[in-house]
Amino acid sequence: MMTWNQIREIAIGQMGMSNQDFLDSDFVAVMDGIKGFNQMKQLEFRNKWEQTRWLATISLQPYSGKGKTIKMTDLIQFDWEREEKPKTRQLTKEQIEWRKRMDAIMRKNHGQA
């Protein structure tokens, strides 16, 4: 689990939230923001790799032999392209209590307690 300081560092330092916006938000909203930020970064990462694979594919195409075509997946198939069953996850009692404590800290720091 992340500490209070780690959550604040991500929200303000990486996501660009102002300190006031951070203090005005409840814990669940901040964690949802962090989750969305991580998803955005993951999509950027994937996009860069897919562009690299596309460039490699078209660069190698002239050398594939007459009448043969190279597909991007012939070079590499990424983990995110493989089908996976969706994962369901239940929060443990410890995680629920941790969330409640973090929410209380955020309310206390902003004077909403």
LOLUM-831363 format. One record per atom (N, C-alpha, C, CB): residue number from 1; residue in three letters; chain; atom name; x, y, z. Coordinates in nm, 3 decimals. Glycine has a CB too. Example, Ala and Ser with C-alpha at 12.3 -4.5 7.8 and 13.67 -1.06 7.14 Angstrom:
2
<1,"ALA","A","N",<1.319,-0.569,0.780>>
<1,"ALA","A","CA",<1.230,-0.450,0.780>>
<1,"ALA","A","C",<1.320,-0.330,0.780>>
<1,"ALA","A","CB",<1.131,-0.447,0.905>>
<2,"SER","A","N",<1.285,-0.225,0.708>>
<2,"SER","A","CA",<1.367,-0.106,0.714>>
<2,"SER","A","C",<1.290,0.003,0.787>>
<2,"SER","A","CB",<1.408,-0.060,0.572>>
//
This chain:
113
<1,"MET","A","N",<0.084,-0.119,0.000>>
<1,"MET","A","CA",<0.000,0.000,0.000>>
<1,"MET","A","C",<0.088,0.125,0.000>>
<1,"MET","A","CB",<-0.095,0.000,0.121>>
<2,"MET","A","N",<0.034,0.229,-0.057>>
<2,"MET","A","CA",<0.108,0.354,-0.063>>
<2,"MET","A","C",<0.091,0.432,0.067>>
<2,"MET","A","CB",<0.061,0.438,-0.183>>
<3,"THR","A","N",<0.192,0.511,0.097>>
<3,"THR","A","CA",<0.183,0.598,0.213>>
<3,"THR","A","C",<0.114,0.728,0.171>>
<3,"THR","A","CB",<0.325,0.626,0.273>>
<4,"TRP","A","N",<0.076,0.806,0.271>>
<4,"TRP","A","CA",<0.014,0.937,0.246>>
<4,"TRP","A","C",<0.104,1.023,0.159>>
<4,"TRP","A","CB",<-0.017,1.009,0.379>>
<5,"ASN","A","N",<0.233,1.027,0.191>>
<5,"ASN","A","CA",<0.328,1.109,0.115>>
<5,"ASN","A","C",<0.340,1.062,-0.030>>
<5,"ASN","A","CB",<0.464,1.108,0.181>>
<6,"GLN","A","N",<0.340,0.932,-0.051>>
<6,"GLN","A","CA",<0.349,0.879,-0.188>>
<6,"GLN","A","C",<0.226,0.919,-0.270>>
<6,"GLN","A","CB",<0.364,0.726,-0.186>>
<7,"ILE","A","N",<0.109,0.912,-0.209>>
<7,"ILE","A","CA",<-0.015,0.951,-0.278>>
<7,"ILE","A","C",<-0.008,1.099,-0.315>>
<7,"ILE","A","CB",<-0.140,0.923,-0.189>>
<8,"ARG","A","N",<0.036,1.180,-0.221>>
<8,"ARG","A","CA",<0.047,1.325,-0.245>>
<8,"ARG","A","C",<0.151,1.354,-0.354>>
<8,"ARG","A","CB",<0.083,1.398,-0.114>>
<9,"GLU","A","N",<0.264,1.285,-0.351>>
<9,"GLU","A","CA",<0.368,1.304,-0.452>>
<9,"GLU","A","C",<0.317,1.272,-0.592>>
<9,"GLU","A","CB",<0.490,1.216,-0.419>>
<10,"ILE","A","N",<0.242,1.164,-0.604>>
<10,"ILE","A","CA",<0.187,1.126,-0.735>>
<10,"ILE","A","C",<0.085,1.230,-0.781>>
<10,"ILE","A","CB",<0.123,0.985,-0.729>>
<11,"ALA","A","N",<-0.007,1.265,-0.691>>
<11,"ALA","A","CA",<-0.116,1.357,-0.728>>
<11,"ALA","A","C",<-0.062,1.494,-0.766>>
<11,"ALA","A","CB",<-0.215,1.371,-0.612>>
<12,"ILE","A","N",<0.029,1.547,-0.686>>
<12,"ILE","A","CA",<0.078,1.683,-0.712>>
<12,"ILE","A","C",<0.197,1.682,-0.807>>
<12,"ILE","A","CB",<0.116,1.751,-0.580>>
<13,"GLY","A","N",<0.293,1.594,-0.783>>
<13,"GLY","A","CA",<0.416,1.593,-0.861>>
<13,"GLY","A","C",<0.403,1.534,-1.000>>
<13,"GLY","A","CB",<0.519,1.519,-0.788>>
<14,"GLN","A","N",<0.328,1.427,-1.014>>
<14,"GLN","A","CA",<0.319,1.361,-1.144>>
<14,"GLN","A","C",<0.192,1.398,-1.220>>
<14,"GLN","A","CB",<0.325,1.212,-1.126>>
<15,"MET","A","N",<0.080,1.406,-1.150>>
<15,"MET","A","CA",<-0.046,1.433,-1.217>>
<15,"MET","A","C",<-0.069,1.582,-1.237>>
<15,"MET","A","CB",<-0.161,1.374,-1.139>>
<16,"GLY","A","N",<0.001,1.665,-1.161>>
<16,"GLY","A","CA",<-0.012,1.809,-1.177>>
<16,"GLY","A","C",<-0.127,1.872,-1.101>>
<16,"GLY","A","CB",<-0.026,1.840,-1.319>>
<17,"MET","A","N",<-0.183,1.802,-1.002>>
<17,"MET","A","CA",<-0.288,1.863,-0.920>>
<17,"MET","A","C",<-0.226,1.974,-0.837>>
<17,"MET","A","CB",<-0.356,1.756,-0.829>>
<18,"SER","A","N",<-0.303,2.078,-0.813>>
<18,"SER","A","CA",<-0.257,2.180,-0.720>>
<18,"SER","A","C",<-0.276,2.126,-0.578>>
<18,"SER","A","CB",<-0.335,2.316,-0.740>>
<19,"ASN","A","N",<-0.204,2.184,-0.486>>
<19,"ASN","A","CA",<-0.218,2.141,-0.346>>
<19,"ASN","A","C",<-0.362,2.162,-0.300>>
<19,"ASN","A","CB",<-0.120,2.218,-0.255>>
<20,"GLN","A","N",<-0.423,2.272,-0.341>>
<20,"GLN","A","CA",<-0.561,2.300,-0.299>>
<20,"GLN","A","C",<-0.658,2.197,-0.358>>
<20,"GLN","A","CB",<-0.603,2.441,-0.342>>
<21,"ASP","A","N",<-0.641,2.163,-0.486>>
<21,"ASP","A","CA",<-0.727,2.060,-0.547>>
<21,"ASP","A","C",<-0.711,1.927,-0.475>>
<21,"ASP","A","CB",<-0.693,2.043,-0.697>>
<22,"PHE","A","N",<-0.587,1.895,-0.439>>
<22,"PHE","A","CA",<-0.562,1.771,-0.366>>
<22,"PHE","A","C",<-0.635,1.772,-0.233>>
<22,"PHE","A","CB",<-0.411,1.751,-0.343>>
<23,"LEU","A","N",<-0.625,1.882,-0.160>>
<23,"LEU","A","CA",<-0.689,1.891,-0.030>>
<23,"LEU","A","C",<-0.841,1.897,-0.040>>
<23,"LEU","A","CB",<-0.639,2.013,0.045>>
<24,"ASP","A","N",<-0.892,1.950,-0.151>>
<24,"ASP","A","CA",<-1.037,1.958,-0.170>>
<24,"ASP","A","C",<-1.098,1.824,-0.211>>
<24,"ASP","A","CB",<-1.069,2.062,-0.274>>
<25,"SER","A","N",<-1.017,1.731,-0.255>>
<25,"SER","A","CA",<-1.067,1.602,-0.304>>
<25,"SER","A","C",<-1.078,1.501,-0.190>>
<25,"SER","A","CB",<-0.975,1.547,-0.414>>
<26,"ASP","A","N",<-1.171,1.408,-0.206>>
<26,"ASP","A","CA",<-1.174,1.299,-0.109>>
<26,"ASP","A","C",<-1.079,1.189,-0.156>>
<26,"ASP","A","CB",<-1.319,1.243,-0.092>>
<27,"PHE","A","N",<-1.053,1.095,-0.070>>
<27,"PHE","A","CA",<-0.952,0.992,-0.096>>
<27,"PHE","A","C",<-0.985,0.911,-0.221>>
<27,"PHE","A","CB",<-0.939,0.900,0.023>>
<28,"VAL","A","N",<-1.111,0.871,-0.235>>
<28,"VAL","A","CA",<-1.150,0.787,-0.350>>
<28,"VAL","A","C",<-1.129,0.863,-0.480>>
<28,"VAL","A","CB",<-1.297,0.742,-0.337>>
<29,"ALA","A","N",<-1.161,0.993,-0.481>>
<29,"ALA","A","CA",<-1.141,1.072,-0.603>>
<29,"ALA","A","C",<-0.994,1.081,-0.640>>
<29,"ALA","A","CB",<-1.199,1.213,-0.585>>
<30,"VAL","A","N",<-0.907,1.100,-0.540>>
<30,"VAL","A","CA",<-0.763,1.105,-0.568>>
<30,"VAL","A","C",<-0.714,0.971,-0.621>>
<30,"VAL","A","CB",<-0.685,1.144,-0.441>>
<31,"MET","A","N",<-0.756,0.863,-0.559>>
<31,"MET","A","CA",<-0.713,0.731,-0.604>>
<31,"MET","A","C",<-0.765,0.700,-0.744>>
<31,"MET","A","CB",<-0.759,0.623,-0.507>>
<32,"ASP","A","N",<-0.888,0.742,-0.774>>
<32,"ASP","A","CA",<-0.941,0.726,-0.911>>
<32,"ASP","A","C",<-0.858,0.807,-1.010>>
<32,"ASP","A","CB",<-1.089,0.769,-0.917>>
<33,"GLY","A","N",<-0.817,0.927,-0.970>>
<33,"GLY","A","CA",<-0.732,1.009,-1.056>>
<33,"GLY","A","C",<-0.598,0.943,-1.082>>
<33,"GLY","A","CB",<-0.711,1.144,-0.993>>
<34,"ILE","A","N",<-0.540,0.885,-0.979>>
<34,"ILE","A","CA",<-0.413,0.814,-0.994>>
<34,"ILE","A","C",<-0.430,0.695,-1.087>>
<34,"ILE","A","CB",<-0.359,0.768,-0.857>>
<35,"LYS","A","N",<-0.540,0.624,-1.072>>
<35,"LYS","A","CA",<-0.566,0.508,-1.159>>
<35,"LYS","A","C",<-0.579,0.552,-1.305>>
<35,"LYS","A","CB",<-0.694,0.433,-1.114>>
<36,"GLY","A","N",<-0.655,0.659,-1.328>>
<36,"GLY","A","CA",<-0.670,0.711,-1.465>>
<36,"GLY","A","C",<-0.538,0.760,-1.522>>
<36,"GLY","A","CB",<-0.772,0.823,-1.467>>
<37,"PHE","A","N",<-0.458,0.825,-1.439>>
<37,"PHE","A","CA",<-0.327,0.873,-1.482>>
<37,"PHE","A","C",<-0.238,0.756,-1.522>>
<37,"PHE","A","CB",<-0.260,0.955,-1.369>>
<38,"ASN","A","N",<-0.239,0.650,-1.442>>
<38,"ASN","A","CA",<-0.160,0.530,-1.474>>
<38,"ASN","A","C",<-0.206,0.466,-1.603>>
<38,"ASN","A","CB",<-0.167,0.429,-1.360>>
<39,"GLN","A","N",<-0.338,0.461,-1.625>>
<39,"GLN","A","CA",<-0.390,0.405,-1.750>>
<39,"GLN","A","C",<-0.346,0.488,-1.870>>
<39,"GLN","A","CB",<-0.543,0.398,-1.744>>
<40,"MET","A","N",<-0.348,0.621,-1.856>>
<40,"MET","A","CA",<-0.303,0.708,-1.964>>
<40,"MET","A","C",<-0.156,0.682,-1.996>>
<40,"MET","A","CB",<-0.326,0.856,-1.927>>
<41,"LYS","A","N",<-0.072,0.672,-1.893>>
<41,"LYS","A","CA",<0.070,0.647,-1.914>>
<41,"LYS","A","C",<0.093,0.511,-1.979>>
<41,"LYS","A","CB",<0.146,0.656,-1.781>>
<42,"GLN","A","N",<0.013,0.412,-1.940>>
<42,"GLN","A","CA",<0.025,0.279,-1.999>>
<42,"GLN","A","C",<-0.012,0.282,-2.147>>
<42,"GLN","A","CB",<-0.064,0.178,-1.923>>
<43,"LEU","A","N",<-0.115,0.356,-2.183>>
<43,"LEU","A","CA",<-0.153,0.369,-2.324>>
<43,"LEU","A","C",<-0.044,0.439,-2.405>>
<43,"LEU","A","CB",<-0.285,0.447,-2.338>>
<44,"GLU","A","N",<0.018,0.542,-2.347>>
<44,"GLU","A","CA",<0.129,0.609,-2.414>>
<44,"GLU","A","C",<0.244,0.512,-2.438>>
<44,"GLU","A","CB",<0.177,0.731,-2.332>>
<45,"PHE","A","N",<0.275,0.431,-2.337>>
<45,"PHE","A","CA",<0.382,0.332,-2.346>>
<45,"PHE","A","C",<0.353,0.232,-2.459>>
<45,"PHE","A","CB",<0.400,0.258,-2.211>>
<46,"ARG","A","N",<0.231,0.181,-2.460>>
<46,"ARG","A","CA",<0.192,0.084,-2.563>>
<46,"ARG","A","C",<0.198,0.145,-2.702>>
<46,"ARG","A","CB",<0.051,0.031,-2.535>>
<47,"ASN","A","N",<0.150,0.268,-2.714>>
<47,"ASN","A","CA",<0.149,0.335,-2.843>>
<47,"ASN","A","C",<0.291,0.348,-2.898>>
<47,"ASN","A","CB",<0.084,0.473,-2.831>>
<48,"LYS","A","N",<0.386,0.383,-2.813>>
<48,"LYS","A","CA",<0.525,0.396,-2.858>>
<48,"LYS","A","C",<0.580,0.263,-2.908>>
<48,"LYS","A","CB",<0.613,0.451,-2.745>>
<49,"TRP","A","N",<0.550,0.156,-2.837>>
<49,"TRP","A","CA",<0.598,0.025,-2.879>>
<49,"TRP","A","C",<0.531,-0.020,-3.009>>
<49,"TRP","A","CB",<0.574,-0.079,-2.770>>
<50,"GLU","A","N",<0.403,0.009,-3.023>>
<50,"GLU","A","CA",<0.333,-0.030,-3.145>>
<50,"GLU","A","C",<0.384,0.049,-3.266>>
<50,"GLU","A","CB",<0.182,-0.010,-3.129>>
<51,"GLN","A","N",<0.417,0.176,-3.245>>
<51,"GLN","A","CA",<0.477,0.255,-3.353>>
<51,"GLN","A","C",<0.613,0.198,-3.392>>
<51,"GLN","A","CB",<0.492,0.403,-3.311>>
<52,"THR","A","N",<0.692,0.159,-3.295>>
<52,"THR","A","CA",<0.823,0.101,-3.321>>
<52,"THR","A","C",<0.809,-0.029,-3.400>>
<52,"THR","A","CB",<0.899,0.076,-3.190>>
<53,"ARG","A","N",<0.714,-0.112,-3.360>>
<53,"ARG","A","CA",<0.691,-0.239,-3.431>>
<53,"ARG","A","C",<0.646,-0.212,-3.573>>
<53,"ARG","A","CB",<0.588,-0.325,-3.357>>
<54,"TRP","A","N",<0.558,-0.113,-3.594>>
<54,"TRP","A","CA",<0.511,-0.079,-3.727>>
<54,"TRP","A","C",<0.627,-0.035,-3.816>>
<54,"TRP","A","CB",<0.405,0.031,-3.721>>
<55,"LEU","A","N",<0.715,0.051,-3.763>>
<55,"LEU","A","CA",<0.831,0.095,-3.840>>
<55,"LEU","A","C",<0.923,-0.023,-3.875>>
<55,"LEU","A","CB",<0.910,0.200,-3.762>>
<56,"ALA","A","N",<0.942,-0.113,-3.780>>
<56,"ALA","A","CA",<1.025,-0.231,-3.807>>
<56,"ALA","A","C",<0.962,-0.317,-3.916>>
<56,"ALA","A","CB",<1.043,-0.314,-3.678>>
<57,"THR","A","N",<0.831,-0.332,-3.912>>
<57,"THR","A","CA",<0.761,-0.413,-4.012>>
<57,"THR","A","C",<0.777,-0.356,-4.152>>
<57,"THR","A","CB",<0.613,-0.424,-3.977>>
<58,"ILE","A","N",<0.754,-0.227,-4.167>>
<58,"ILE","A","CA",<0.765,-0.170,-4.303>>
<58,"ILE","A","C",<0.911,-0.162,-4.349>>
<58,"ILE","A","CB",<0.702,-0.031,-4.307>>
<59,"SER","A","N",<1.003,-0.154,-4.254>>
<59,"SER","A","CA",<1.145,-0.152,-4.291>>
<59,"SER","A","C",<1.191,-0.289,-4.340>>
<59,"SER","A","CB",<1.231,-0.107,-4.173>>
<60,"LEU","A","N",<1.137,-0.394,-4.283>>
<60,"LEU","A","CA",<1.177,-0.530,-4.320>>
<60,"LEU","A","C",<1.099,-0.585,-4.440>>
<60,"LEU","A","CB",<1.157,-0.622,-4.201>>
<61,"GLN","A","N",<0.987,-0.523,-4.471>>
<61,"GLN","A","CA",<0.900,-0.575,-4.577>>
<61,"GLN","A","C",<0.973,-0.598,-4.710>>
<61,"GLN","A","CB",<0.785,-0.479,-4.600>>
<62,"PRO","A","N",<1.059,-0.507,-4.757>>
<62,"PRO","A","CA",<1.126,-0.530,-4.886>>
<62,"PRO","A","C",<1.218,-0.654,-4.884>>
<62,"PRO","A","CB",<1.207,-0.408,-4.923>>
<63,"TYR","A","N",<1.257,-0.699,-4.768>>
<63,"TYR","A","CA",<1.349,-0.813,-4.756>>
<63,"TYR","A","C",<1.278,-0.944,-4.723>>
<63,"TYR","A","CB",<1.452,-0.784,-4.650>>
<64,"SER","A","N",<1.147,-0.944,-4.727>>
<64,"SER","A","CA",<1.072,-1.063,-4.687>>
<64,"SER","A","C",<1.062,-1.168,-4.797>>
<64,"SER","A","CB",<0.934,-1.023,-4.643>>
<65,"GLY","A","N",<1.101,-1.136,-4.913>>
<65,"GLY","A","CA",<1.092,-1.232,-5.023>>
<65,"GLY","A","C",<0.973,-1.201,-5.111>>
<65,"GLY","A","CB",<1.082,-1.375,-4.970>>
<66,"LYS","A","N",<0.984,-1.242,-5.235>>
<66,"LYS","A","CA",<0.879,-1.212,-5.333>>
<66,"LYS","A","C",<0.748,-1.281,-5.295>>
<66,"LYS","A","CB",<0.924,-1.255,-5.474>>
<67,"GLY","A","N",<0.642,-1.202,-5.290>>
<67,"GLY","A","CA",<0.509,-1.257,-5.262>>
<67,"GLY","A","C",<0.483,-1.283,-5.114>>
<67,"GLY","A","CB",<0.491,-1.383,-5.337>>
<68,"LYS","A","N",<0.577,-1.254,-5.029>>
<68,"LYS","A","CA",<0.558,-1.275,-4.886>>
<68,"LYS","A","C",<0.531,-1.142,-4.817>>
<68,"LYS","A","CB",<0.681,-1.345,-4.823>>
<69,"THR","A","N",<0.448,-1.148,-4.718>>
<69,"THR","A","CA",<0.415,-1.028,-4.641>>
<69,"THR","A","C",<0.445,-1.053,-4.494>>
<69,"THR","A","CB",<0.267,-0.989,-4.660>>
<70,"ILE","A","N",<0.509,-0.957,-4.433>>
<70,"ILE","A","CA",<0.536,-0.965,-4.290>>
<70,"ILE","A","C",<0.425,-0.891,-4.217>>
<70,"ILE","A","CB",<0.677,-0.906,-4.253>>
<71,"LYS","A","N",<0.366,-0.957,-4.120>>
<71,"LYS","A","CA",<0.267,-0.891,-4.034>>
<71,"LYS","A","C",<0.338,-0.841,-3.909>>
<71,"LYS","A","CB",<0.150,-0.989,-3.997>>
<72,"MET","A","N",<0.282,-0.737,-3.850>>
<72,"MET","A","CA",<0.344,-0.683,-3.729>>
<72,"MET","A","C",<0.355,-0.788,-3.619>>
<72,"MET","A","CB",<0.264,-0.563,-3.678>>
<73,"THR","A","N",<0.255,-0.873,-3.609>>
<73,"THR","A","CA",<0.256,-0.975,-3.504>>
<73,"THR","A","C",<0.356,-1.087,-3.535>>
<73,"THR","A","CB",<0.117,-1.034,-3.486>>
<74,"ASP","A","N",<0.406,-1.093,-3.660>>
<74,"ASP","A","CA",<0.512,-1.189,-3.691>>
<74,"ASP","A","C",<0.642,-1.150,-3.621>>
<74,"ASP","A","CB",<0.534,-1.198,-3.844>>
<75,"LEU","A","N",<0.661,-1.020,-3.601>>
<75,"LEU","A","CA",<0.782,-0.973,-3.534>>
<75,"LEU","A","C",<0.773,-0.992,-3.384>>
<75,"LEU","A","CB",<0.807,-0.826,-3.567>>
<76,"ILE","A","N",<0.664,-0.944,-3.327>>
<76,"ILE","A","CA",<0.643,-0.957,-3.183>>
<76,"ILE","A","C",<0.495,-0.939,-3.153>>
<76,"ILE","A","CB",<0.728,-0.854,-3.104>>
<77,"GLN","A","N",<0.448,-1.017,-3.058>>
<77,"GLN","A","CA",<0.312,-0.999,-3.008>>
<77,"GLN","A","C",<0.324,-0.954,-2.863>>
<77,"GLN","A","CB",<0.227,-1.132,-3.021>>
<78,"PHE","A","N",<0.262,-0.841,-2.833>>
<78,"PHE","A","CA",<0.271,-0.784,-2.700>>
<78,"PHE","A","C",<0.174,-0.853,-2.604>>
<78,"PHE","A","CB",<0.245,-0.635,-2.704>>
<79,"ASP","A","N",<0.208,-0.846,-2.477>>
<79,"ASP","A","CA",<0.123,-0.908,-2.375>>
<79,"ASP","A","C",<-0.020,-0.855,-2.380>>
<79,"ASP","A","CB",<0.181,-0.883,-2.236>>
<80,"TRP","A","N",<-0.036,-0.725,-2.405>>
<80,"TRP","A","CA",<-0.169,-0.666,-2.403>>
<80,"TRP","A","C",<-0.253,-0.706,-2.523>>
<80,"TRP","A","CB",<-0.158,-0.516,-2.398>>
<81,"GLU","A","N",<-0.193,-0.773,-2.621>>
<81,"GLU","A","CA",<-0.268,-0.821,-2.738>>
<81,"GLU","A","C",<-0.321,-0.962,-2.718>>
<81,"GLU","A","CB",<-0.180,-0.816,-2.862>>
<82,"ARG","A","N",<-0.273,-1.027,-2.617>>
<82,"ARG","A","CA",<-0.322,-1.163,-2.588>>
<82,"ARG","A","C",<-0.450,-1.152,-2.508>>
<82,"ARG","A","CB",<-0.216,-1.247,-2.510>>
<83,"GLU","A","N",<-0.543,-1.238,-2.539>>
<83,"GLU","A","CA",<-0.672,-1.235,-2.469>>
<83,"GLU","A","C",<-0.654,-1.290,-2.328>>
<83,"GLU","A","CB",<-0.779,-1.317,-2.545>>
<84,"GLU","A","N",<-0.710,-1.216,-2.235>>
<84,"GLU","A","CA",<-0.708,-1.259,-2.095>>
<84,"GLU","A","C",<-0.848,-1.250,-2.039>>
<84,"GLU","A","CB",<-0.610,-1.173,-2.011>>
<85,"LYS","A","N",<-0.875,-1.337,-1.944>>
<85,"LYS","A","CA",<-1.003,-1.329,-1.875>>
<85,"LYS","A","C",<-0.997,-1.210,-1.780>>
<85,"LYS","A","CB",<-1.034,-1.461,-1.797>>
<86,"PRO","A","N",<-1.106,-1.134,-1.772>>
<86,"PRO","A","CA",<-1.106,-1.020,-1.681>>
<86,"PRO","A","C",<-1.088,-1.066,-1.536>>
<86,"PRO","A","CB",<-1.236,-0.940,-1.695>>
<87,"LYS","A","N",<-1.008,-0.990,-1.463>>
<87,"LYS","A","CA",<-0.982,-1.025,-1.325>>
<87,"LYS","A","C",<-1.077,-0.948,-1.234>>
<87,"LYS","A","CB",<-0.834,-0.995,-1.287>>
<88,"THR","A","N",<-1.139,-1.020,-1.144>>
<88,"THR","A","CA",<-1.222,-0.953,-1.044>>
<88,"THR","A","C",<-1.147,-0.958,-0.913>>
<88,"THR","A","CB",<-1.364,-1.019,-1.032>>
<89,"ARG","A","N",<-1.158,-0.850,-0.839>>
<89,"ARG","A","CA",<-1.082,-0.842,-0.715>>
<89,"ARG","A","C",<-1.169,-0.784,-0.605>>
<89,"ARG","A","CB",<-0.955,-0.757,-0.735>>
<90,"GLN","A","N",<-1.169,-0.850,-0.493>>
<90,"GLN","A","CA",<-1.240,-0.802,-0.376>>
<90,"GLN","A","C",<-1.141,-0.735,-0.283>>
<90,"GLN","A","CB",<-1.313,-0.918,-0.305>>
<91,"LEU","A","N",<-1.180,-0.622,-0.226>>
<91,"LEU","A","CA",<-1.094,-0.556,-0.129>>
<91,"LEU","A","C",<-1.096,-0.635,0.002>>
<91,"LEU","A","CB",<-1.139,-0.410,-0.106>>
<92,"THR","A","N",<-0.980,-0.644,0.063>>
<92,"THR","A","CA",<-0.971,-0.709,0.194>>
<92,"THR","A","C",<-1.018,-0.610,0.300>>
<92,"THR","A","CB",<-0.825,-0.758,0.223>>
<93,"LYS","A","N",<-1.046,-0.662,0.419>>
<93,"LYS","A","CA",<-1.086,-0.574,0.530>>
<93,"LYS","A","C",<-0.976,-0.472,0.559>>
<93,"LYS","A","CB",<-1.116,-0.658,0.656>>
<94,"GLU","A","N",<-0.852,-0.516,0.549>>
<94,"GLU","A","CA",<-0.739,-0.425,0.573>>
<94,"GLU","A","C",<-0.737,-0.312,0.471>>
<94,"GLU","A","CB",<-0.605,-0.503,0.567>>
<95,"GLN","A","N",<-0.763,-0.342,0.344>>
<95,"GLN","A","CA",<-0.765,-0.240,0.241>>
<95,"GLN","A","C",<-0.881,-0.142,0.261>>
<95,"GLN","A","CB",<-0.775,-0.304,0.103>>
<96,"ILE","A","N",<-0.996,-0.193,0.302>>
<96,"ILE","A","CA",<-1.111,-0.107,0.327>>
<96,"ILE","A","C",<-1.081,-0.013,0.443>>
<96,"ILE","A","CB",<-1.237,-0.192,0.357>>
<97,"GLU","A","N",<-1.023,-0.065,0.550>>
<97,"GLU","A","CA",<-0.986,0.017,0.665>>
<97,"GLU","A","C",<-0.882,0.121,0.626>>
<97,"GLU","A","CB",<-0.934,-0.071,0.781>>
<98,"TRP","A","N",<-0.784,0.082,0.545>>
<98,"TRP","A","CA",<-0.681,0.174,0.500>>
<98,"TRP","A","C",<-0.742,0.289,0.421>>
<98,"TRP","A","CB",<-0.576,0.100,0.415>>
<99,"ARG","A","N",<-0.837,0.256,0.333>>
<99,"ARG","A","CA",<-0.904,0.361,0.255>>
<99,"ARG","A","C",<-0.980,0.457,0.347>>
<99,"ARG","A","CB",<-1.001,0.298,0.154>>
<100,"LYS","A","N",<-1.047,0.403,0.448>>
<100,"LYS","A","CA",<-1.120,0.487,0.542>>
<100,"LYS","A","C",<-1.025,0.579,0.618>>
<100,"LYS","A","CB",<-1.200,0.400,0.641>>
<101,"ARG","A","N",<-0.910,0.526,0.660>>
<101,"ARG","A","CA",<-0.812,0.608,0.732>>
<101,"ARG","A","C",<-0.759,0.720,0.643>>
<101,"ARG","A","CB",<-0.697,0.522,0.783>>
<102,"MET","A","N",<-0.728,0.687,0.517>>
<102,"MET","A","CA",<-0.677,0.788,0.424>>
<102,"MET","A","C",<-0.782,0.896,0.398>>
<102,"MET","A","CB",<-0.633,0.722,0.292>>
<103,"ASP","A","N",<-0.908,0.855,0.384>>
<103,"ASP","A","CA",<-1.015,0.951,0.362>>
<103,"ASP","A","C",<-1.030,1.043,0.483>>
<103,"ASP","A","CB",<-1.147,0.879,0.333>>
<104,"ALA","A","N",<-1.019,0.986,0.603>>
<104,"ALA","A","CA",<-1.027,1.067,0.725>>
<104,"ALA","A","C",<-0.911,1.165,0.733>>
<104,"ALA","A","CB",<-1.027,0.976,0.849>>
<105,"ILE","A","N",<-0.792,1.122,0.695>>
<105,"ILE","A","CA",<-0.675,1.211,0.696>>
<105,"ILE","A","C",<-0.697,1.327,0.600>>
<105,"ILE","A","CB",<-0.546,1.135,0.657>>
<106,"MET","A","N",<-0.750,1.299,0.481>>
<106,"MET","A","CA",<-0.772,1.405,0.384>>
<106,"MET","A","C",<-0.878,1.503,0.434>>
<106,"MET","A","CB",<-0.815,1.346,0.249>>
<107,"ARG","A","N",<-0.984,1.452,0.497>>
<107,"ARG","A","CA",<-1.087,1.540,0.551>>
<107,"ARG","A","C",<-1.031,1.625,0.665>>
<107,"ARG","A","CB",<-1.209,1.459,0.600>>
<108,"LYS","A","N",<-0.950,1.563,0.750>>
<108,"LYS","A","CA",<-0.891,1.634,0.864>>
<108,"LYS","A","C",<-0.797,1.744,0.816>>
<108,"LYS","A","CB",<-0.816,1.536,0.956>>
<109,"ASN","A","N",<-0.715,1.715,0.716>>
<109,"ASN","A","CA",<-0.620,1.813,0.664>>
<109,"ASN","A","C",<-0.690,1.931,0.598>>
<109,"ASN","A","CB",<-0.526,1.747,0.565>>
<110,"HIS","A","N",<-0.812,1.910,0.552>>
<110,"HIS","A","CA",<-0.884,2.018,0.485>>
<110,"HIS","A","C",<-0.992,2.078,0.576>>
<110,"HIS","A","CB",<-0.948,1.966,0.355>>
<111,"GLY","A","N",<-1.001,2.029,0.697>>
<111,"GLY","A","CA",<-1.097,2.084,0.792>>
<111,"GLY","A","C",<-1.238,2.039,0.772>>
<111,"GLY","A","CB",<-1.093,2.230,0.785>>
<112,"GLN","A","N",<-1.257,1.920,0.714>>
<112,"GLN","A","CA",<-1.391,1.868,0.693>>
<112,"GLN","A","C",<-1.429,1.761,0.794>>
<112,"GLN","A","CB",<-1.403,1.813,0.553>>
<113,"ALA","A","N",<-1.342,1.733,0.887>>
<113,"ALA","A","CA",<-1.369,1.625,0.983>>
<113,"ALA","A","C",<-1.474,1.665,1.085>>
<113,"ALA","A","CB",<-1.241,1.586,1.054>>
//
